[in-house]
């Protein structure tokens, strides 16, 4: 073997060693690169996503709860300040109406309504009368029309004279609603009754414009 051959062998061994070292160095660099690019493991990412979702849901739920609480407080404030119609009363137009389920004579019916700071029902236009007739069903109800005798005009409870827009049948002095319209009966007959009074909420909302 010549002197050149050992040298070539040495160079070959060095080249192989260099290649191995370069390969190990490449693997190390690759691992460092992967750490830089993906510093968090997939499991860690899933945990982060789960936390974000939970926090988002919690924020939305809190916002909805606060909104509902504010709305409930506003509604309670309105109810306490301006009650539209009392419980068991029906609102229509600018009035509240109470339809009894019991029966009694005209005097008891009048006193019952007065105890509720109301009066036996009065209608001021055909819309109100149509509403009352629809709601009352097939029952007969006392209303606030009465007269002293057949020679006197029909009047409402506040002594306002009735305009006779709807004829009142019969010869008695106390009016009630039935399926045929308005009829009259004696004071001691037993019937259901209707009370009416102004809707306090609508009246308070009707603020007049200031005059200058």
C-alpha positions in Angstrom: 0.0 0.0 0.0 1.4 3.3 -1.0 1.5 6.4 1.3 -1.3 8.0 -0.6 -3.8 5.2 0.2 -3.8 5.8 4.0 -4.3 9.4 3.4 -7.3 8.7 1.1 -8.7 6.3 3.8 -8.3 9.0 6.4 -10.1 11.5 4.2 -12.9 9.0 3.6 -13.3 8.4 7.3 -13.3 12.1 8.0 -15.9 12.7 5.3 -18.2 10.0 6.8 -17.8 11.4 10.3 -18.6 14.9 8.9 -21.7 13.6 7.2 -22.9 11.9 10.4 -22.2 15.1 12.4 -24.0 17.2 9.9 -27.0 14.7 10.1 -27.1 15.0 13.9 -26.8 18.8 13.6 -29.7 18.8 11.1 -31.9 16.8 13.4 -31.1 19.1 16.4 -31.9 22.2 14.3 -35.1 20.6 13.1 -36.2 19.9 16.7 -35.4 23.5 17.7 -37.3 24.7 14.6 -40.4 22.6 15.6 -40.2 24.0 19.1 -40.2 27.5 17.8 -43.0 26.9 15.3 -45.2 24.8 17.7 -44.3 25.9 21.2 -47.6 24.4 22.5 -48.6 20.8 22.2 -52.0 19.9 20.5 -53.4 18.9 23.9 -52.4 22.4 25.3 -54.1 24.1 22.3 -57.3 22.1 23.0 -57.2 23.2 26.6 -56.8 26.9 25.6 -59.7 26.6 23.1 -61.9 25.0 25.8 -61.1 27.8 28.3 -61.8 30.5 25.7 -65.2 28.9 24.8 -66.1 28.6 28.5 -65.2 32.2 29.2 -67.2 33.4 26.1 -70.3 31.5 27.2 -70.0 32.9 30.7 -69.7 36.5 29.4 -72.8 36.0 27.2 -74.8 34.4 30.0 -73.9 37.2 32.3 -74.9 39.8 29.8 -78.3 38.2 29.2 -78.9 37.9 33.0 -78.1 41.6 33.5 -80.3 42.6 30.6 -83.2 40.5 31.9 -82.7 41.9 35.4 -82.8 45.5 34.1 -85.9 44.8 32.0 -87.7 43.2 35.0 -86.8 46.2 37.2 -88.2 48.6 34.6 -91.4 46.5 34.3 -91.9 46.4 38.1 -91.3 50.2 38.2 -93.9 50.7 35.6 -96.4 48.5 37.3 -95.9 50.2 40.6 -96.1 53.7 39.2 -98.8 53.2 36.5 -100.9 50.1 36.9 -102.8 49.7 33.6 -105.9 47.9 35.0 -106.4 46.1 38.3 -106.2 42.3 38.3 -109.3 40.6 36.9 -110.2 43.8 35.0 -110.2 44.1 31.2 -108.8 47.1 29.5 -110.3 48.6 26.4 -109.7 52.0 25.0 -109.3 54.5 28.0 -111.3 52.3 30.4 -111.1 49.2 32.6 -114.1 46.9 32.8 -114.9 44.3 35.5 -117.3 41.4 34.6 -118.8 39.7 37.6 -119.4 36.0 37.9 -121.9 36.3 40.7 -125.5 37.6 40.4 -127.4 40.1 42.5 -129.8 43.0 42.3 -129.1 46.4 40.8 -128.5 48.1 44.2 -125.9 45.5 45.3 -124.2 45.7 41.9 -124.0 49.5 42.1 -122.5 49.4 45.7 -120.1 46.7 44.7 -118.7 48.9 41.9 -118.5 51.9 44.1 -116.5 49.9 46.7 -113.9 49.3 43.9 -113.8 53.1 43.1 -115.8 52.4 39.9 -119.4 52.6 38.7 -121.8 50.4 37.0 -120.6 50.2 33.4 -120.9 53.1 31.0 -120.2 53.0 27.3 -119.5 56.3 25.5 -119.4 55.0 21.9 -120.4 52.0 19.8 -116.8 50.6 19.9 -117.1 50.2 23.7 -120.6 48.7 23.5 -119.5 46.2 20.9 -116.5 45.2 23.0 -118.7 44.7 26.1 -121.2 42.6 24.1 -118.4 40.4 22.7 -116.9 39.9 26.1 -120.0 39.3 28.1 -121.1 36.2 26.2 -124.6 34.9 26.6 -125.2 36.3 30.2 -127.2 39.3 31.1 -125.4 42.1 33.0 -126.5 45.2 34.8 -125.1 48.5 33.5 -125.2 52.0 34.8 -128.3 53.3 33.0 -131.4 54.1 35.2 -134.3 56.5 35.4 -136.7 57.7 38.0 -139.8 56.7 36.0 -141.1 56.2 32.5 -141.6 60.0 32.3 -137.9 60.8 33.0 -134.9 60.4 30.7 -132.4 57.6 31.1 -129.2 58.7 33.0 -125.8 57.3 33.8 -124.4 57.0 37.3 -122.9 60.4 37.2 -126.3 61.8 36.3 -125.3 62.4 32.7 -128.3 62.0 30.4 -128.2 59.1 28.0 -128.1 60.0 24.3 -130.4 57.1 23.3 -127.9 55.9 20.7 -129.2 52.4 21.4 -132.9 52.0 22.3 -133.8 50.5 25.7 -136.6 47.9 25.6 -139.1 47.5 28.4 -141.0 49.7 30.8 -138.9 49.3 33.9 -136.3 51.7 35.3 -133.0 49.8 35.5 -131.1 48.8 32.4 -129.1 45.6 31.6 -127.4 44.1 28.6 -128.7 40.9 27.0 -128.4 39.2 23.7 -130.9 41.5 22.1 -129.3 44.8 23.1 -130.4 46.8 26.1 -133.5 46.0 28.1 -134.9 47.2 31.4 -135.9 45.3 34.6 -137.0 45.9 38.1 -134.4 46.9 40.7 -134.6 43.6 42.7 -134.0 41.2 39.7 -130.8 39.2 40.0 -128.2 39.5 37.3 -124.5 39.7 36.8 -123.0 43.2 36.6 -120.3 45.1 34.9 -118.2 47.9 36.5 -116.1 50.4 34.6 -113.6 53.1 35.5 -111.0 55.2 33.7 -107.7 53.5 32.9 -105.3 55.4 35.2 -102.2 54.5 33.2 -103.6 56.0 30.0 -104.8 59.1 31.7 -101.4 59.7 33.3 -99.7 59.1 30.0 -101.8 61.7 28.3 -99.6 64.7 29.2 -101.0 67.9 27.7 -98.7 70.1 25.7 -97.6 73.2 27.5 -99.1 76.4 26.3 -97.0 79.4 25.6 
